[in-house]
């Protein structure tokens, strides 16, 4: 039986990447039941390459994990991806929905050129962009087939209609992609304390590494917690997406690149997701969100767009 091998499953603590991994596996198993499915974690991906090559035929399909790691911000992932393309020149390979970001300095330009050189040698490679800026950048630089679809986590639906909501949750990042400074964060949180008795401040980093068998339970617990809140304020892409798929009113601010704002294209039909670039509008926007009587997550068009990936893999 032919195989689909998902390369680069995350083994770190970021719940956004873990949600992508869960959604990818569900997507592949649902749409390609005739294939044997295997996955290889990113932490041992290169160590396992020889084993994969021994069991892999040229008809088997390699699926590379999606997300926001296409670029020079997370070089260990970019270098691993290059290696996979070099070592499997005859296999169909598809890179799941991604955002691209190479910094506009000498390092970024040098690494982009290295990636272009490797990627453009592969004759059966497809790249999926998850927003317009990435799509345009990829089309400009790469000879691979390029698709544009939403982030695959949007294919999930975790909304519950029996949940009583209370309070506000802040999901705010502390990493290299952060834009909000400490003053901004404190001002945002003080607005919440003014309007709500129940205020939770968190991030999307789990306290420990997440094993494969723990993934679904950890994510379900976190999303259920989001689904209990009246409002969520976040600057994380998957903070926004988790709110969308749980039907939770959300204010989202941008990160350092285009991936948050660009991904709003797919959620613009949801009246409970609001993008702000001015924190002074937070209080009035929260009050507007509290006036919404009913929320409903509708991902029909999102799933139609993701069918492009299904159709492409069936062509391999």
N, C-alpha and C positions, 0 to 999 in steps of 0.2 A: 504493500500500500504506500502511496506517496505521502510525504511528510511536509508539514509546515512547522518550521522551527523559529520560535520567537527569541531573538537574540537581544540581550541587554536588559532583562527584567531587573528593576531596581532592588537593591538590598539595603538601601539607606532609610532614613527616618521621615523623608518628606512625603506627606500624605497625598499631595497632588500627583506626584510620580507614581505612588502606589495605586491611586485611583485609575491612572492611565493604564497601568499594567492589568488591573482587574478588568477594565472595560475592553482592552485588547483581547484578553483571553476569552471573555464572553462573546465578543464579536466574531472571533475566529471559529470558536467551537459551534456557534449558532449557524454561521453561514457556510462552513466547510466541514460538515460532519463526515464526509467521505475521506478526509485526510487524517492521518495520525498527527497529533499535536504534541510538540515538545517545547520546552522553554529552557533558556540558559541565563542565569543571573549575570548582571554586569560585572560583579566582583570577580568572577572566575571565567568570564567569557573567553579571554585570550588563552587561558590555561587549558580550556576545554576544546580549543579549535581542532586539535589533532583527532580527538575522539569524534567530534562532529563530522570531520572530513571522512573518517573511516565508514560512517554509517550513511553518509549523504550521497545521493546520486544527483546527476545534473538536472533531473526533473523535480527535485525537492525545492521548496520555496523558502527563502530566508526572509523573515520579517524583522525589521529593526525597530526597536522601541521608540515611540514618539515622545513629544514633550517640548521643552524649550532649551535643549542642550546642543543644538546645531550651531556651532561657532567656536570661538576661542575662549569663552568664559569657563567652560568645563572641558578642558583639553583632554583629560584622561578618557572621556567618552568619545570625543571627536577622533582621537588617535585610534581607539579601539574600532570605531566604525570604518575608518580608512583601511585598517588591517583586514577586516572582514571582506571588504570589497576586493582587496588584492588577492586574498586567499581563495575566494569563491568566484572566479571570473566567469564561469559558465552557468551559474545558478541564477534564476530570477530572484531579484532582491527588491523589496519595497520598504521604504522608510515611512513609518506611520506619521500622522499629522504632527508637524513640527513648526516651530518659529526659528528663523535664522537670525543670528546676530554676531557678526565679526566686528570688533572695535575698529574705529576709523583712525588707527595709528599704525606705526610700522609693524608691530607684532600682529595686529589684526589682519593687515594686508598680506603679510607673509604667510600666515596660517590659512587664509582664504585661498591663496594661490596653491598651497600644498593640497588642500582639499579638492580644489578644482581639478588638479592634475590627476589625482587618484580616482575621483568620482567619474570623470569624463572618459576614463579608459574602459569602464564597465559597459557592456553592450546591452544589458537587460536590467536596467536599474530605473525604478520609479520613485520619485520623491513627492510626498504629500505635504502641502503647506496648509496651515490652519488659519491664516489671515492674509489679506491682500498684499501688505508690504513684503512679507516673506515670499509670497508667490512671485511677485515681480522681481525680487532680488535673485531668487533661484532660477527663474526663467532667463534672467540676464546673464548668469554665470555658468549654468550647467546644461549639458546636452541630454540629460535624463528626461524621461517623460515626467511631466509635472501636473499634479492634480491640486485642487483646492477644496478642502472640506472643513467642517468644524473640528475642534478638539474632540477626541473620541469619547471623553467622559460625558459629553452632552448626550450621548446615546442612551445613557442610563436614566431611569426615572425612580427617584427615591421619595416621592411625595406621599405624605400620610395626611388624611383629612380628619382624623380623630384626635389630633394632638392639640392640647391647649397651649397657647404660646404665652411666654412671659419674659420680659426683660430684653436686654441688648447684649450682643456679643461682638467683641473686636477681634478680628483675625489679622494681625499686623506682622509683617516680616521684619527680620533682623539681619538679613544677609547682604550680599554684594549687590542685590538688585533693588535695595530700598531707596526711596526718594524722600519720604516723610522724615523730617528730623525730630529730635526729642520734643521740641516745643510744639510742633504740629501734632504729634502723638498725644501729648498731654492735653492740648486744647480739644482734640477729638474726644478723648475719654471724659473730660470734664463736662462736655455736652451730654454724654450718656448719663453721667452721675446726676446731672440736673433734671433729667427727664424720667429716669428709671431707678427703682430701688435695687433691681437685680442687674449688676454689670459684671460681665466676664471678659477678661483680656487674655488672649491666647495667641498661638501661632499654629502653623500646620506641621510642626516638627514633633514627631512622636518621641517619647523619652528614650526609647531603645530601638535597635534595628528590628525590622518586621520580617518574620519568616513567612514563607509562602502560605502555609496553612493558617496563619493569623490574619492575613491581609483583609479578607472580607469582613471578619468580625470587627477588626479595628476601625475600618472605614464605616461600617454600618453604625457603630457606636458614635463616632464623631459626627456623622451626618444626622443622626437622630438628635444629637445635642443641638445642632444648628436648627433643625426643624422645630425645636421647642421655643425658639426666640422670636420675639416680635419684629426685631430688626437686627441685621448684621452689618458692620462696617469693616471693610477689608481693603488691602492693597495687593492681594494675591489673586492671580488669575483663577486658581481653583477654589479659592474662597468664594469668588463670584459664581463659578460654575456649580459648586456645592449648593449655594443658595438657590440658583436657578432650578436645579433638579429636585430640590426639596420644597420648592414653592415658598421660599423664605424671602421677605422683603430685604433688599440689600442696597447699600451705598458702596461703590467701588471707586478707589483712586488708582492712579497709574503706578507702574514700577518704572525702572530705568529705561526700558525699551518699549517697543510698539505692541507687545503681545496682548496686553490687557485691553487696550483701546481697540485694537484690530479685531479681537475676538467678540467684541460687543455686536458686531454685524449679525452674528448668529442668534443673538438674544434680544434684538431690538423690539420684537413683538411682545416681550414680557414687560408689563407695566410696573412690575415690582422690582426691576433691576435698574438702578440709576447710577450713571457715571458722573463724578464731580472732579473738576480740576481746581476747585477753590474751597478750602475747608470752612470758610466763613458761611457757606450755604448749607452746612451739615444739619444744623438744628431745624431749619425750615423744611429740608428734604425729609428728615426723619418724621416730622409731623405730617407731611404729605403721605408718606408711606403708611403711617398708622391709620390713615383714612381709607385705605383700600380694604374693601369688605371681603374680597375673595381673591385668592391667587390660584392659578392652575398652570402647571408646567406642560407645555405643548411642544414636543420634539418631532413632530411628524416630518416637517421640512428638513430638519437636521438629519434624520435617518435616511431620507431620500437622497440627500447629498452624499452621505457616507456609502451609499450603494455604488458610487464610482469606484471605491476601493474593491468592493466585491466583484464588480465587473472586470476590473483590471486583473485581479488575481485569477479569475476564471479564464482570462486570455493567455496566461502563462503556459 
